[in-house]
Amino acid sequence: MSIKEAGLEFGTKIPNELIKIRADQMEMGQQLTERINGVDNRVKALDAKVEKKFAEVDARFDALEASMTAMQGDMKTVQGDIKTMQGSQMQMMEILIAIQRKLDVN
């Protein structure tokens, strides 16, 4: 092979190699884009699951809050009943004391 042929072959191989490199870069770019899109889809699916769980937890908290509010109302009713009962017991005690005094006087 002469220097002229070697120079022509070298001159031909350089553009061919550059074309291969560009093709490889485009292929790698396409693969990277597909991977990114796959990750994006998985993130969106995970986000949807998380949003669903948050909605479920919010609903549970709302139900719990409603239950607590109802229990507080019931507790106030019970406290009112206890006060009424204590008042009745005091009246009964006063009546018993009055009866005891009358018995002691007689």
Sequence and secondary structure as in RCSB ss.txt:
>XXXX:A:sequence
MSIKEAGLEFGTKIPNELIKIRADQMEMGQQLTERINGVDNRVKALDAKVEKKFAEVDARFDALEASMTAMQGDM
KTVQGDIKTMQGSQMQMMEILIAIQRKLDVN
>XXXX:A:secstr
  HHHHHHHHHHHHHHHHHHHHHHHHHHHHHHHHHHHHHHHHHHHHHHHHHHHHHHHHHHHHHHHHHHHHHHHHH
HHHHHHHHHHHHHHHHHHHHHHHHHHHHHH 
